[in-house]
Amino acid sequence: FCDVYDSPPRKAAINACGWVKKYGVLRNLLDQCESSGEFERSAALAVWHGDLGECVAALQRGAEDVKALFEERNDDDVSEINAGRTTESYRETLSLIAMCVAGFNVTTESDGKMKTSNIWSSACEGLLRRPDVSETNKTNQSSGAIYLRAILLFLQNIGKGFECIIHNEGILLADRVAFACKFLPRKELRSFLDASMRKCLKYGDLDGLVITGLDKRGIALLQSYVDRHADVQTAALISSRIILPNEWNTERKVCHEWLESYRMLLNNLQMWTSRATFDCARCEHIRNLKSGAFNPPSGRRVATKKQPVAPQPNFPPQLWARCNYCNASLPLSKLRRQEGIANSWLSRQNPVLTCCPQCKKPLPRCSICLLSLGCLNPYMELQRERNQYPRNATSMDKKAMADDLSGLANIPFAEWFTWCMRCKHGGHAHHLVGWFSKHTSCAVSGCDCQCQFDGIEKLRRPGLQ
């Protein structure tokens, strides 16, 4: 009953706004709205999809829901829920609008313009003046009333323009964008999108991401949101879902600052488990993105040429253990870059050392078995890796192999350094597993710290199973 614009880019934009559900069935979209009590929005979406029958049915279901709500709750609760509107009046309004939509009819005049009958237009004007729907009633600015007005104004302005719909900020921006993609010509659509994007950038409204996406404008919108609300968590969670191009230096730096600020915030709040879970999930998501493990949003597989998978980057460690005496870093990658280590002495030692390779002082002892913790002998590991270099390996290849510690297995994970972040006591991982399976406090005598040792059911020493 009105002009509708259609093209692949418009369909993609409408899909991004959430107007296209599984298999493109309108019923799925309406059910999602009504499951959260948004019967008015469900009716408006049905009208904008050209299904007046579904609109009438949604309004009738909304009236029945109001009736059921009135019967289940007392008068005080109902008046609070409906923001000052009487329940019977609002139920009557829903029924009257359903009747008005059911009687809608449009005719085409000789000049090709569409026009509604005078009687129907008068009835529609009367409904717009009702207190439950009237725009002049400042106490009635709920989303439900706004969508009811949008239904009547849309049907009333067919053939005249829809500025009253797309500029109504009470309607969700995603709905207004999808509406504009469906009913506005190209020039007006572009003007509306540009104006909406500028406004979202000015006020830091994240709803504008449906227009910008996560490109450079989207990163600028996130920065505006952080500047106004100081909510770095939301910006970090959103930006961690994407991989920015290498040439976007400024945007990559900004996203990195959000990410590190959020991780530091979690550490300062002693939410180490949450921070570690976030890091693991983010790295797994990035690996899936790079390997192409995700399907297109439509759920259909697209036949593409199989691209060679690039080697996965080695994420650097985020925490290092240091010697209590000389303050030397104990990780193997750090030890191999330190100068002054007596290679002649290290060459005669075991692959796993119980002392600091730099100052030869004993390493901390396990609080359970009282034996010294161990670290890898850097000299022995370096010799082992050199023997594995291919004959034709370049200097770049050797550096990459030296930085890759994934093949080291001289120290099982069960024997790694493990300590409490509060009291700093610890020991071998598998020993602490056995201790905290029966105790809740620290194993060190005189320490009453309630150490948190998560995941004790998952860690097992292979030789003890």
Secondary structure in CASP SS format (residue, H / E / C, confidence):
PFRMAT SS
TARGET T0000
AUTHOR 0000-0000-0000
METHOD secondary structure of the structure
MODEL  1
F C 1.00
C C 1.00
D C 1.00
V C 1.00
Y C 1.00
D C 1.00
S C 1.00
P H 1.00
P H 1.00
R H 1.00
K H 1.00
A H 1.00
A H 1.00
I H 1.00
N H 1.00
A H 1.00
C C 1.00
G C 1.00
W C 1.00
V C 1.00
K C 1.00
K H 1.00
Y H 1.00
G H 1.00
V C 1.00
L H 1.00
R H 1.00
N H 1.00
L H 1.00
L H 1.00
D H 1.00
Q H 1.00
C H 1.00
E H 1.00
S H 1.00
S C 1.00
G C 1.00
E C 1.00
F H 1.00
E H 1.00
R H 1.00
S H 1.00
A H 1.00
A H 1.00
L H 1.00
A H 1.00
V H 1.00
W H 1.00
H C 1.00
G C 1.00
D C 1.00
L H 1.00
G H 1.00
E H 1.00
C H 1.00
V H 1.00
A H 1.00
A H 1.00
L H 1.00
Q H 1.00
R H 1.00
G H 1.00
A H 1.00
E H 1.00
D H 1.00
V H 1.00
K H 1.00
A H 1.00
L H 1.00
F H 1.00
E H 1.00
E H 1.00
R C 1.00
N C 1.00
D H 1.00
D H 1.00
D H 1.00
V H 1.00
S H 1.00
E H 1.00
I H 1.00
N C 1.00
A C 1.00
G C 1.00
R C 1.00
T C 1.00
T H 1.00
E H 1.00
S H 1.00
Y H 1.00
R H 1.00
E H 1.00
T H 1.00
L H 1.00
S H 1.00
L H 1.00
I H 1.00
A H 1.00
M H 1.00
C H 1.00
V H 1.00
A H 1.00
G C 1.00
F C 1.00
N C 1.00
V E 1.00
T E 1.00
T E 1.00
E C 1.00
S C 1.00
D C 1.00
G C 1.00
K C 1.00
M E 1.00
K E 1.00
T E 1.00
S C 1.00
N H 1.00
I H 1.00
W H 1.00
S H 1.00
S H 1.00
A H 1.00
C H 1.00
E H 1.00
G H 1.00
L H 1.00
L H 1.00
R C 1.00
R C 1.00
P C 1.00
D C 1.00
V C 1.00
S C 1.00
E C 1.00
T C 1.00
N C 1.00
K C 1.00
T C 1.00
N C 1.00
Q C 1.00
S C 1.00
S H 1.00
G H 1.00
A H 1.00
I H 1.00
Y H 1.00
L H 1.00
R H 1.00
A H 1.00
I H 1.00
L H 1.00
L H 1.00
F H 1.00
L H 1.00
Q H 1.00
N C 1.00
I C 1.00
G C 1.00
K C 1.00
G C 1.00
F C 1.00
E H 1.00
C H 1.00
I H 1.00
I H 1.00
H C 1.00
N C 1.00
E C 1.00
G C 1.00
I C 1.00
L C 1.00
L H 1.00
A H 1.00
D H 1.00
R H 1.00
V H 1.00
A H 1.00
F H 1.00
A H 1.00
C H 1.00
K H 1.00
F H 1.00
L C 1.00
P C 1.00
R H 1.00
K H 1.00
E H 1.00
L H 1.00
R H 1.00
S H 1.00
F H 1.00
L H 1.00
D H 1.00
A H 1.00
S H 1.00
M H 1.00
R H 1.00
K H 1.00
C H 1.00
L H 1.00
K H 1.00
Y H 1.00
G C 1.00
D C 1.00
L H 1.00
D H 1.00
G H 1.00
L H 1.00
V H 1.00
I H 1.00
T H 1.00
G C 1.00
L C 1.00
D C 1.00
K H 1.00
R H 1.00
G H 1.00
I H 1.00
A H 1.00
L H 1.00
L H 1.00
Q H 1.00
S H 1.00
Y H 1.00
V H 1.00
D H 1.00
R H 1.00
H H 1.00
A C 1.00
D C 1.00
V H 1.00
Q H 1.00
T H 1.00
A H 1.00
A H 1.00
L H 1.00
I H 1.00
S H 1.00
S C 1.00
R C 1.00
I C 1.00
I C 1.00
L C 1.00
P C 1.00
N C 1.00
E C 1.00
W C 1.00
N H 1.00
T H 1.00
E H 1.00
R H 1.00
K H 1.00
V H 1.00
C H 1.00
H H 1.00
E H 1.00
W H 1.00
L H 1.00
E H 1.00
S H 1.00
Y H 1.00
R H 1.00
M H 1.00
L H 1.00
L H 1.00
N H 1.00
N H 1.00
L C 1.00
Q C 1.00
M C 1.00
W H 1.00
T H 1.00
S H 1.00
R H 1.00
A H 1.00
T H 1.00
F H 1.00
D H 1.00
C H 1.00
A H 1.00
R H 1.00
C H 1.00
E H 1.00
H H 1.00
I H 1.00
R H 1.00
N H 1.00
L H 1.00
K H 1.00
S H 1.00
G C 1.00
A C 1.00
F C 1.00
N C 1.00
P C 1.00
P C 1.00
S C 1.00
G C 1.00
R C 1.00
R C 1.00
V C 1.00
A C 1.00
T C 1.00
K C 1.00
K C 1.00
Q C 1.00
P C 1.00
V C 1.00
A C 1.00
P C 1.00
Q C 1.00
P C 1.00
N C 1.00
F C 1.00
P C 1.00
P C 1.00
Q C 1.00
L C 1.00
W C 1.00
A C 1.00
R E 1.00
C C 1.00
N C 1.00
Y C 1.00
C C 1.00
N C 1.00
A C 1.00
S E 1.00
L C 1.00
P C 1.00
L H 1.00
S H 1.00
K H 1.00
L H 1.00
R C 1.00
R C 1.00
Q C 1.00
E C 1.00
G C 1.00
I C 1.00
A C 1.00
N H 1.00
S H 1.00
W H 1.00
L H 1.00
S C 1.00
R C 1.00
Q C 1.00
N C 1.00
P C 1.00
V E 1.00
L E 1.00
T C 1.00
C E 1.00
C C 1.00
P C 1.00
Q C 1.00
C C 1.00
K C 1.00
K C 1.00
P E 1.00
L C 1.00
P C 1.00
R E 1.00
C C 1.00
S C 1.00
I C 1.00
C C 1.00
L C 1.00
L C 1.00
S E 1.00
L C 1.00
G C 1.00
C E 1.00
L E 1.00
N C 1.00
P H 1.00
Y H 1.00
M H 1.00
E H 1.00
L H 1.00
Q H 1.00
R H 1.00
E H 1.00
R H 1.00
N H 1.00
Q H 1.00
Y C 1.00
P C 1.00
R C 1.00
N C 1.00
A C 1.00
T C 1.00
S H 1.00
M H 1.00
D H 1.00
K H 1.00
K H 1.00
A H 1.00
M H 1.00
A H 1.00
D H 1.00
D C 1.00
L C 1.00
S C 1.00
G C 1.00
L C 1.00
A C 1.00
N C 1.00
I C 1.00
P C 1.00
F H 1.00
A H 1.00
E H 1.00
W C 1.00
F E 1.00
T E 1.00
W E 1.00
C C 1.00
M C 1.00
R C 1.00
C C 1.00
K C 1.00
H C 1.00
G E 1.00
G E 1.00
H E 1.00
A H 1.00
H H 1.00
H H 1.00
L H 1.00
V H 1.00
G H 1.00
W H 1.00
F H 1.00
S C 1.00
K C 1.00
H C 1.00
T C 1.00
S C 1.00
C C 1.00
A C 1.00
V C 1.00
S C 1.00
G C 1.00
C C 1.00
D C 1.00
C C 1.00
Q C 1.00
C C 1.00
Q C 1.00
F C 1.00
D C 1.00
G C 1.00
I C 1.00
E C 1.00
K C 1.00
L C 1.00
R C 1.00
R C 1.00
P H 1.00
G H 1.00
L H 1.00
Q C 1.00
END
